[in-house]
């Protein structure tokens, strides 16, 4: 009657062992480290970089406790922050500005536990320390960029329709297309309206001034600003991975602001550098007139041109003259993958959207036997990846970039193109650094509050319910173990509100045990035998516990779905705590009671504290 089959005990033991195993990584803490990652696509993170970093720290008399190389960065672990800061300066001097050398914190989890998938819980900014930024998107720059793109689209479309036009230029917040006469305005206006249905198109027909004026409507302007914020958030998510940040928080605040929280980052300057990085592709035409190139080399760069270096297949830089007018940008890229060309040389394969595919087809059709430059723009500086000659029209929306690149070059270039660029620059409105010492203090306070709460509840339960109180305490400890192990497995970010949710979970879990114990007492008062009191007590309490947990879980799920930031962190712990408390109160505690009382042949009483029985005579 009050016996579990062997498989149930094995299941309980397996659950508790797994929870203990995945809770262990949280006990080892973190150690200071220096992380070296690439700042430009031409700077490679490889074994040679690791050797340079090791040599640099050894010159200042330091030996790292561990060296980790994951293909994208080199991480050196040190015993204290003094050695960390000293090593950072030495490594930065050795590797130069082509690499990002940032301070970081690394978990000290043993390798055998890491191989089993064990990892500590991600800690939020308030527990781990780190940097907090409030960034404001430069909406004027976003509008300017969109107007420039609009002007380019109009030029291509009118040229494709063989309509003669004068200058297409930006005038403040509008784009003006100069026309020869009023009749040309009538012909071109419907084409422009069809090309840009979301914008306002105004026809101007005057004696000496015939033009089409394009401007943003208020809804289009609002949509543009919203899209700029979303694109910047996506790009920032891609960028902060270079700092090795676990669970960064990047979210919109208000209309044009973005909150960025990077737990574990100690180097504010490097974090700023990463957040401001951009990388996008530009396609421009090359001027092959040698006289103009000679003039440019002599310091007389013609208007509308830019002198750049082309790294040929032999790896040598050669000067080329490139037009400033951008024919195609990275905004039209759907995807980029590293691969190989027909000659088995590393290459980058780019997939263009429908607009980009048509632009590229028309560009290659009109410029056969001319050269075009594929330029990767990063940190405002352009670098020619390749400048091939156009042999024929290229359609289909798939472009291949080849040049003097290695496999690592191709991978890095593809990664940067996939990550995209910022839609508009951002200004730092607020900057806040939370030191690791403050995070440790918050962890200590949260740990002690949970510990003392657990002890106080346990003492009360043991005094009031005797053996059943001990069972309740053990099931409460199992609940805490399951909760922390589950949080670690799922990689949930723990914040101060999350610690509050753990304390709340303990209170809810003990409520379930109190309800069970009182139901057992009630059965004993009603004259039930000890064995039947256990059976009926757990049976009758189950429905009540289930109902209360389900209703509370619904509220927690609402917080999880609609909340954000610290509220979402609280909701995660709260919802998981409801599940683990139900398992521990109903399943684990019943197993312990069965172990204690289920194998006694003659069970006459239960150690469950004082049982009040009403006076039968008065009744």
Secondary structure, DSSP 4 states (H G I P E B T S, - for coil): -----HHHHHHHHHHHHHHHHHHGGGGS-EEEEEEEEESSTTS--SHHHHHHHHHHHHHTT---SEEEE-SSEEEEE-SSHHHHHHHHHHHHHHH-TTEEEEEEEEE---HHHHHTT--PPEE-HHHH-EEEEEEEE-HHHHHHHHHHHHHHHHHHHHHHTT-----EEEETTEEEEEESSHHHHHHHHHHHHHHTTTEEEEEEE-SS-EEEEEEE-HHHHHHHHHHHHHHHHHHHHHHHGGGT-SS-EEEEETTTEEEEEEET---HHHHHHHHT--EEEEEEEEE--HHHHHHHHTT-PPTTEEEEEEE-TTS-EEEEEEESS-SEEGGGEEEEEEEE-TTS-EEEEEEE-HHHHHHHHHHHHHTTTSBEEEEEEETTEEEEEE--B--S---SSEEEEESS--HHHHHHHHHHHHH---SS-EEEEEEEEE-HHHHHHHHHHHHHHHHHHHHHHHHHHHHHHHHHHHHHHHHHHHHHHHHHHHHHHHTPEE-HHHHHHHHHHHHHHHHHHHHHHHHHHHHHHTT--HHHHHHHHHHHHHHHHHHHHHHHHHHHHHHHHH--THHHHHHHHHHHHHHHHHIIIIIIHHHHHHHHHTT-SS------S------TTT-
